[in-house]
Amino acid sequence: MRRMAIAVGVAAILLVGGIVPLGAQQPKLTLPGIPNPGVASYAPEIGKYGGTYVISQISDPRTFNPIVAQDTASTAVTGALFEALVDQDYLTGEIVPGLAESWTVSQDGRTWTFTLREGIKWSDGQPLTTEDVAFSAQAIFTDGVDNSAVDLLTFQDQPLRWRVLDKRRIQFITPRAICPVGIFLRLIGAIDVVPKHKLADALAKGGAEFNRTWGINVNPKELVGTGPFILQSYVPGQRLTLLRNPNYWSVDKRGQRLPYLTRYILLIVPNLEQSRLKFLAGETDFYSARPREFAELKAQERQGSFAVYDGPETFGSEFLVLNQNPAGVGSGGLTPAQLSWFQDVRFRRALNHAIDRNTIVQQVYAGRATPSWSPISVGNKLYVNTNVPQYPYNLDRAQQLLAEAGYRKGADGLLRDAQGNVVEFTLQTNAGNTDREAIGNILRQDFVKLGMRVTFAPEAFPSLVSKLTGSYRWQAIIIGLTGGIEPSSGRNVYLSSGDLHMWRPNQEKPVNEWEAEVDRLFEQAACETDQAKRKTLYARWQQIYSEQAPMMWFSNPKTQPAVRNTIGNIKLGLQGVTGTLETRYYKTVYK
Amino acid sequence: MLRHIVQRLLNLIPLLFGVTLISFIIIQLSPGDFLSEMRLNPVVSSETVEAMRRNFGLDQPLHIQYLKWLRAIFLRGDLGYSFAYHVPVTWLIGSRLLNTLILNLAALVIAWLVAIPIGIHAATRQYSFSDNTLSMTAYLGISTPTFFSGLLLLLFAFKTRLLPIGGMTSLDYEFFPWYGKVLDVARHLVIPATVLAFTASAGLMRQMRGNLLEVLRQDYVRTARAKGLAERPVIYKHAVRNAINPLITIFGFEIGGLLSGSAILENVVGWPGLGRLILEALVQKDLYVVMGSLLIGSITLVLGNLVADILLAFADPRIRYD
């Protein structure tokens, strides 16, 4: 600590004394034993040490093993305990150094060499080495270990390979002729580094044993990480208490070691309602408000001494999808007539014109959403294409498009196709999701105005999923997907061979020319290291999807984070994230 | 008596066998499984989902899955593994069991302490103003769902800041001395225990009133009064003791509900008990957590009834099991 103080003192003298010209490179910040620590230069303020930051979440964590953790309740905890070689800048979405201070890539783009920061220690004092990194990768590829990263890191059935060069350098080699180079760093960012000295025994006993290791019944002392916090205690159904990791490897702009907070507590509450009450009562410091709560919270800001922010759009969106899969024809599924309507792009475009996005935005999201025309959210500034064809709400235009495609509205007011079949179908969504149910009712009303006979029948989530991915016996579904920043994380949805290519999954060869083009665009983008070129490729894909309308997006809901005024370093980033945990601080520390 | 108890306990075995078999089939027959949500995750391939299904043993025929589960219980007392939490079901249930017991026992004690005197009071002053008021209140208690009264009281706690808003302990609970810990839990208990006790005591009080009124009309009560016995001994020594018999049966039922009676309320007020765990497991189809809690619930129900029957034998000399 003393050495650090001296280092800072010297830096101040240099600046004040004018020896270093103004605007010249800042003096290098160091930590004892860590010559090149991470510097939180993005944080707007220099914080104070101490204080407890309390938030609430709806579910209990399911595991503390970051390799196995998949649900957000678990990753909310493991995210504070573990880290990867690279990190994502929460403001821009760009990849920045994490545990690795730098990396190089070979000419052919297949061999990546990462160098660890010197002097990083696990929270139990052991040094972090590349052996730990290799071990973490090995855990992901071990048979029987439940994790989703394995699919990201396997390229056409060929796994990623790696080689430890020395204690600080490790190489990752991607398989020949496959090029995930464009997104490779993001994939590396998906591997949380875990300590080999703690987990090697469990992994040696196989995947099933590893899945159980570091479960929620673990002694918190066993959880050794490199993140800004360490777990002190977990009381099931009640709370998680995390303490500052005194070994953390990052500093603020003055060279003070992060994090600032002494304690970080996650309360487990049964529902959003209680989460809101606890925030309003001052028991918690943060609340991720729902769109319709924004106005009400805004009015209470002063009285409750908090601020609610007008956040950007999330990456997720709800959409309508029509079944175009011949395998879905049969009882409970499609009729041959329905299949031919849904496969007809003119029919889909007409329906798209009958979706009243403004009403959805107003009624479902209380105005806190932006109409969406593309698979990429408006909030994803890195990739969104805002110049795609749009389908403004216009029932006359929809009627006209249907007429051009041979559909006629009879004297009884019912729409019939050229063969005389009445246009009727069942629209479904998962029961209990009030947003989707409200959207379904809005859609049904407008579709009925076009002369269609539409039944809206919400159904339990598991059975809906088994229809979507198993029996294919469904007609029209409203559902949502959470998006990642890189479109390629949705390969399974957008490639014609994908399992989640909902309207016609697992195609051996692309059925439509436009689907073939999308497949090609995704492959090209995967090989493209230039961000700008990737953006162009994905822009073309969004254009195609909007033209062909296999999925009809409604809107991207906005975020409205509410934070207590006593909390510092609040700066909104992508998806309404309010800052990083390590730079968060208490403005007034009560003793 | 002992023979009867042993016999009843032996009867438990085929009963539990039937209960678990039927619930196992019903759970498995409903569409979808624990992995449904994962199937809709764009980054997870169907091969990975299938591999997990194999890990969980969900790919095997139903009867094999069921028999394996039974075998583990008989051999090791192992209730199986939670798919969601990667921990043994016994640990998961054990981590919540005590909390639910604390809540329900507190409610049980309050309910009986309140309901019996009020019931007696109401019966002895039939159709008086206080009887009518109490009856009205009881109807309100019976007809108000616990989630609603729970929400109302939470709102009250929020407005007045007199009580904590849900949960079971405060942030600094670990640092409190033992009496501080007791007080802290008691403070958090006020809302959920009141809600449960209100509903339970409403029914109990009506029962007590009805029973006592019936007994008071009996000949022996009239005789006791006729021979000049004071009103207090007539009621407390003779009438109440006879009127309380049917309540013992109810008591047995309530013991059976000690672990399951508060499920909905726990979800409203955030009490970290079994109810929240089980509801979540049901929604996610975390098979063995659901089965395990069903098993434990059935056992307590049967045992509760057994306890009631034994108590009845002690209270009523006319009842003999031999």
HADDOCK unambig.tbl for C-alpha pairs under 7 A between the chains (distance, minus, plus):
assign (segid A and resid 62 and name CA) (segid B and resid 84 and name CA) 6.13 0.50 0.50
assign (segid A and resid 62 and name CA) (segid B and resid 85 and name CA) 4.42 0.50 0.50
assign (segid A and resid 63 and name CA) (segid B and resid 85 and name CA) 6.06 0.50 0.50
assign (segid A and resid 144 and name CA) (segid B and resid 55 and name CA) 6.97 0.50 0.50
assign (segid A and resid 146 and name CA) (segid B and resid 52 and name CA) 6.63 0.50 0.50
assign (segid A and resid 148 and name CA) (segid B and resid 43 and name CA) 6.59 0.50 0.50
assign (segid A and resid 148 and name CA) (segid B and resid 44 and name CA) 5.40 0.50 0.50
assign (segid A and resid 151 and name CA) (segid B and resid 43 and name CA) 6.82 0.50 0.50
assign (segid A and resid 151 and name CA) (segid B and resid 44 and name CA) 6.24 0.50 0.50
assign (segid A and resid 151 and name CA) (segid B and resid 45 and name CA) 6.37 0.50 0.50
assign (segid A and resid 152 and name CA) (segid B and resid 43 and name CA) 6.78 0.50 0.50
assign (segid A and resid 211 and name CA) (segid B and resid 86 and name CA) 6.66 0.50 0.50
assign (segid A and resid 212 and name CA) (segid B and resid 86 and name CA) 5.18 0.50 0.50
assign (segid A and resid 212 and name CA) (segid B and resid 87 and name CA) 6.43 0.50 0.50
assign (segid A and resid 215 and name CA) (segid B and resid 86 and name CA) 6.17 0.50 0.50
assign (segid A and resid 215 and name CA) (segid B and resid 87 and name CA) 6.36 0.50 0.50
assign (segid A and resid 236 and name CA) (segid B and resid 95 and name CA) 6.79 0.50 0.50
assign (segid A and resid 236 and name CA) (segid B and resid 272 and name CA) 6.98 0.50 0.50
assign (segid A and resid 237 and name CA) (segid B and resid 272 and name CA) 4.45 0.50 0.50
assign (segid A and resid 238 and name CA) (segid B and resid 167 and name CA) 6.57 0.50 0.50
assign (segid A and resid 238 and name CA) (segid B and resid 272 and name CA) 6.12 0.50 0.50
assign (segid A and resid 269 and name CA) (segid B and resid 270 and name CA) 5.60 0.50 0.50
assign (segid A and resid 270 and name CA) (segid B and resid 267 and name CA) 5.60 0.50 0.50
assign (segid A and resid 270 and name CA) (segid B and resid 268 and name CA) 6.63 0.50 0.50
assign (segid A and resid 270 and name CA) (segid B and resid 270 and name CA) 5.05 0.50 0.50
assign (segid A and resid 277 and name CA) (segid B and resid 158 and name CA) 6.97 0.50 0.50
assign (segid A and resid 278 and name CA) (segid B and resid 165 and name CA) 6.63 0.50 0.50
assign (segid A and resid 281 and name CA) (segid B and resid 158 and name CA) 6.50 0.50 0.50
assign (segid A and resid 462 and name CA) (segid B and resid 31 and name CA) 6.44 0.50 0.50
assign (segid A and resid 462 and name CA) (segid B and resid 32 and name CA) 4.47 0.50 0.50
assign (segid A and resid 462 and name CA) (segid B and resid 33 and name CA) 6.61 0.50 0.50
assign (segid A and resid 462 and name CA) (segid B and resid 36 and name CA) 5.37 0.50 0.50
assign (segid A and resid 463 and name CA) (segid B and resid 31 and name CA) 4.91 0.50 0.50
assign (segid A and resid 463 and name CA) (segid B and resid 32 and name CA) 5.13 0.50 0.50
assign (segid A and resid 465 and name CA) (segid B and resid 36 and name CA) 5.98 0.50 0.50
assign (segid A and resid 466 and name CA) (segid B and resid 32 and name CA) 5.72 0.50 0.50
assign (segid A and resid 466 and name CA) (segid B and resid 36 and name CA) 6.97 0.50 0.50
assign (segid A and resid 489 and name CA) (segid B and resid 42 and name CA) 6.95 0.50 0.50
assign (segid A and resid 489 and name CA) (segid B and resid 43 and name CA) 6.00 0.50 0.50
assign (segid A and resid 490 and name CA) (segid B and resid 42 and name CA) 5.45 0.50 0.50
assign (segid A and resid 490 and name CA) (segid B and resid 43 and name CA) 6.65 0.50 0.50
assign (segid A and resid 492 and name CA) (segid B and resid 42 and name CA) 5.35 0.50 0.50
assign (segid A and resid 492 and name CA) (segid B and resid 43 and name CA) 6.64 0.50 0.50
assign (segid A and resid 493 and name CA) (segid B and resid 42 and name CA) 6.15 0.50 0.50
assign (segid A and resid 499 and name CA) (segid B and resid 46 and name CA) 6.65 0.50 0.50
assign (segid A and resid 500 and name CA) (segid B and resid 40 and name CA) 6.99 0.50 0.50
assign (segid A and resid 500 and name CA) (segid B and resid 42 and name CA) 6.61 0.50 0.50
